[in-house]
Amino acid sequence: MKRGFTFLEVCLGGTLSLLLGLIMLWALIPVLRYSAWGYGRAEVVQASALLSSRLSADLSTAPPEGIILPDASDKGLLGIHGITGVTDTGVAVWAKSLILYRWDAPSASISRMEWDQGVVPDHPTVLPLQQIRNCFAHPNGSLRRLSQGIVKEFSLSGTNLPLKLHLLIEVQVPGGRPPERYAHDQQIYLRNGTR
């Protein structure tokens, strides 16, 4: 007697293998879609956390008189003149440079730059928003783009303390799904004033 499989056994085994493979694929597709969604969600939350922590760290070095807040016409501009220390006599030592931020709505990006021209370290330097815009038009070597194409909304407001930061981050998700959006709202407390 010959040992081996008959044609019927081979066809039946192939059909069962094909069915088992299709069932596994059918179960795997939702898992892959969910993982793509999870990846997009994680990316959007991480981007928001990185931006807000950088802004918070810079803002926490400055008292209210060292902050240049955006207004209705220049929503995306921000200037920060922080305090680096205090002398033995209790006088604040101001940083040697300003930290400037710009949100560009068309490109949905946020840029950060340190600017030292015209900064006086013995009192707060407050530039007009138009001058901050000119600084970004003629940047020095410290201009860094913190995000590109993901910050759909940016606002920092607060006539009273604490300041209110609002970011709307949007990241494209693979797999033909709609973009993943995350709104980040945070209150930021500033350093005590020097007056």
PADO-10351 format. One line per field, with one value per residue (C-alpha): residue number from 0; residue in three letters; chain; x, y, z. Coordinates in nm, 2 decimals. Last residue first. Layout:
# PADO-10351
i NUM,...
aa Ala,...
ch A,...
X X,...
Y Y,...
Z Z,...
# end
This chain:
# PADO-10351
i 194,193,192,191,190,189,188,187,186,185,184,183,182,181,180,179,178,177,176,175,174,173,172,171,170,169,168,167,166,165,164,163,162,161,160,159,158,157,156,155,154,153,152,151,150,149,148,147,146,145,144,143,142,141,140,139,138,137,136,135,134,133,132,131,130,129,128,127,126,125,124,123,122,121,120,119,118,117,116,115,114,113,112,111,110,109,108,107,106,105,104,103,102,101,100,99,98,97,96,95,94,93,92,91,90,89,88,87,86,85,84,83,82,81,80,79,78,77,76,75,74,73,72,71,70,69,68,67,66,65,64,63,62,61,60,59,58,57,56,55,54,53,52,51,50,49,48,47,46,45,44,43,42,41,40,39,38,37,36,35,34,33,32,31,30,29,28,27,26,25,24,23,22,21,20,19,18,17,16,15,14,13,12,11,10,9,8,7,6,5,4,3,2,1,0
aa Arg,Thr,Gly,Asn,Arg,Leu,Tyr,Ile,Gln,Gln,Asp,His,Ala,Tyr,Arg,Glu,Pro,Pro,Arg,Gly,Gly,Pro,Val,Gln,Val,Glu,Ile,Leu,Leu,His,Leu,Lys,Leu,Pro,Leu,Asn,Thr,Gly,Ser,Leu,Ser,Phe,Glu,Lys,Val,Ile,Gly,Gln,Ser,Leu,Arg,Arg,Leu,Ser,Gly,Asn,Pro,His,Ala,Phe,Cys,Asn,Arg,Ile,Gln,Gln,Leu,Pro,Leu,Val,Thr,Pro,His,Asp,Pro,Val,Val,Gly,Gln,Asp,Trp,Glu,Met,Arg,Ser,Ile,Ser,Ala,Ser,Pro,Ala,Asp,Trp,Arg,Tyr,Leu,Ile,Leu,Ser,Lys,Ala,Trp,Val,Ala,Val,Gly,Thr,Asp,Thr,Val,Gly,Thr,Ile,Gly,His,Ile,Gly,Leu,Leu,Gly,Lys,Asp,Ser,Ala,Asp,Pro,Leu,Ile,Ile,Gly,Glu,Pro,Pro,Ala,Thr,Ser,Leu,Asp,Ala,Ser,Leu,Arg,Ser,Ser,Leu,Leu,Ala,Ser,Ala,Gln,Val,Val,Glu,Ala,Arg,Gly,Tyr,Gly,Trp,Ala,Ser,Tyr,Arg,Leu,Val,Pro,Ile,Leu,Ala,Trp,Leu,Met,Ile,Leu,Gly,Leu,Leu,Leu,Ser,Leu,Thr,Gly,Gly,Leu,Cys,Val,Glu,Leu,Phe,Thr,Phe,Gly,Arg,Lys,Met
ch A,A,A,A,A,A,A,A,A,A,A,A,A,A,A,A,A,A,A,A,A,A,A,A,A,A,A,A,A,A,A,A,A,A,A,A,A,A,A,A,A,A,A,A,A,A,A,A,A,A,A,A,A,A,A,A,A,A,A,A,A,A,A,A,A,A,A,A,A,A,A,A,A,A,A,A,A,A,A,A,A,A,A,A,A,A,A,A,A,A,A,A,A,A,A,A,A,A,A,A,A,A,A,A,A,A,A,A,A,A,A,A,A,A,A,A,A,A,A,A,A,A,A,A,A,A,A,A,A,A,A,A,A,A,A,A,A,A,A,A,A,A,A,A,A,A,A,A,A,A,A,A,A,A,A,A,A,A,A,A,A,A,A,A,A,A,A,A,A,A,A,A,A,A,A,A,A,A,A,A,A,A,A,A,A,A,A,A,A,A,A,A,A,A,A
X 0.73,0.93,0.63,0.59,0.66,0.38,0.10,-0.02,-0.37,-0.41,-0.64,-0.53,-0.77,-0.69,-0.78,-0.72,-0.76,-1.03,-0.94,-0.80,-0.56,-0.30,-0.40,-0.34,-0.26,-0.45,-0.35,-0.58,-0.39,-0.53,-0.32,-0.50,-0.28,-0.33,-0.36,-0.59,-0.58,-0.53,-0.49,-0.27,-0.42,-0.32,-0.54,-0.46,-0.12,-0.03,0.15,0.50,0.59,0.87,1.04,1.36,1.50,1.83,2.05,1.89,1.56,1.48,1.10,1.08,1.23,1.00,0.69,0.84,0.87,0.51,0.41,0.58,0.89,0.89,1.23,1.21,1.47,1.84,1.92,1.85,1.75,1.80,1.92,1.91,1.64,1.58,1.35,1.06,0.84,0.49,0.34,-0.01,0.13,-0.15,-0.19,0.17,0.22,0.52,0.71,0.98,1.21,1.39,1.76,2.01,1.77,1.67,1.84,1.59,1.70,1.68,2.01,2.19,2.10,1.80,1.81,1.74,1.43,1.24,1.16,0.89,0.73,0.43,0.29,0.02,-0.29,-0.16,-0.47,-0.67,-0.37,-0.08,0.08,0.42,0.53,0.81,0.57,0.37,0.67,0.88,1.05,0.72,0.65,0.95,0.87,0.50,0.57,0.79,0.55,0.26,0.44,0.56,0.23,0.04,0.28,0.24,-0.14,-0.15,0.10,-0.08,-0.41,-0.26,-0.10,-0.42,-0.62,-0.36,-0.38,-0.76,-0.74,-0.49,-0.71,-1.01,-0.82,-0.69,-1.03,-1.11,-0.75,-0.77,-1.10,-0.95,-0.65,-0.88,-1.09,-0.78,-0.64,-0.97,-0.98,-0.62,-0.69,-1.00,-0.82,-0.53,-0.76,-0.95,-0.64,-0.52,-0.25,0.05,0.16,0.13,0.00
Y 9.53,9.22,9.01,8.65,8.38,8.30,8.04,7.86,7.72,7.45,7.37,7.10,7.01,6.69,6.60,6.28,6.32,6.12,5.76,5.66,5.40,5.63,5.91,6.27,6.47,6.77,6.96,7.23,7.43,7.66,7.82,8.03,8.26,8.24,8.53,8.80,8.96,8.61,8.48,8.24,8.11,7.85,7.67,7.43,7.32,7.01,7.13,7.17,7.18,7.32,7.51,7.65,8.00,8.05,8.15,8.50,8.56,8.86,8.82,8.65,8.96,9.18,9.00,9.07,9.44,9.45,9.29,9.57,9.46,9.45,9.44,9.38,9.56,9.52,9.28,9.52,9.35,9.56,9.26,8.94,8.73,8.37,8.20,7.96,7.85,7.70,7.55,7.53,7.63,7.88,7.96,8.06,8.05,8.26,8.24,8.47,8.41,8.73,8.74,8.83,8.71,8.95,8.96,9.05,9.27,9.11,9.26,8.93,8.93,8.73,8.49,8.41,8.62,8.57,8.80,8.63,8.74,8.59,8.62,8.40,8.60,8.92,9.12,9.02,9.05,8.83,8.86,9.02,8.88,9.03,9.24,8.93,8.76,8.53,8.20,8.01,8.12,7.93,7.61,7.64,7.69,7.39,7.18,7.28,7.20,6.86,6.76,6.86,6.66,6.35,6.38,6.39,6.11,5.88,5.94,5.87,5.55,5.44,5.50,5.30,5.02,5.02,4.98,4.69,4.52,4.56,4.39,4.10,3.93,3.91,3.80,3.52,3.41,3.42,3.22,2.95,2.93,2.89,2.62,2.44,2.46,2.34,2.04,1.94,1.97,1.76,1.50,1.47,1.42,1.14,1.18,0.96,0.61,0.35,0.00
Z 4.18,4.08,4.00,4.12,3.86,3.63,3.66,3.35,3.31,3.05,2.76,2.51,2.23,2.05,1.69,1.50,1.12,0.95,0.87,0.54,0.69,0.83,1.07,0.99,1.31,1.44,1.76,1.90,2.16,2.43,2.70,2.97,3.18,3.56,3.63,3.52,3.17,3.05,2.71,2.51,2.20,1.94,1.69,1.41,1.54,1.33,1.02,1.16,1.53,1.74,1.45,1.58,1.52,1.71,1.42,1.39,1.22,0.99,0.94,1.28,1.45,1.24,1.39,1.74,1.64,1.54,1.87,2.06,2.25,2.63,2.79,3.17,3.37,3.45,3.17,2.88,2.56,2.24,2.03,2.24,2.06,2.13,1.88,1.89,1.60,1.60,1.29,1.13,0.79,0.73,1.10,1.18,1.55,1.66,1.99,2.12,2.41,2.50,2.57,2.85,3.11,3.39,3.73,3.99,4.28,4.62,4.77,4.73,4.36,4.22,3.93,3.57,3.53,3.21,2.92,2.72,2.39,2.22,1.87,1.72,1.79,1.63,1.55,1.86,2.10,2.18,2.52,2.59,2.92,3.14,3.35,3.44,3.60,3.38,3.43,3.43,3.08,2.93,3.12,3.03,2.66,2.65,2.85,2.63,2.31,2.43,2.58,2.26,2.04,2.28,2.27,1.89,1.85,2.10,1.92,1.58,1.70,1.87,1.55,1.35,1.62,1.59,1.21,1.25,1.51,1.28,0.99,1.20,1.26,0.89,0.82,1.07,0.92,0.57,0.68,0.84,0.52,0.31,0.53,0.53,0.15,0.12,0.35,0.16,-0.17,-0.05,0.11,-0.22,-0.42,-0.20,0.05,0.09,0.17,-0.09,0.00
# end
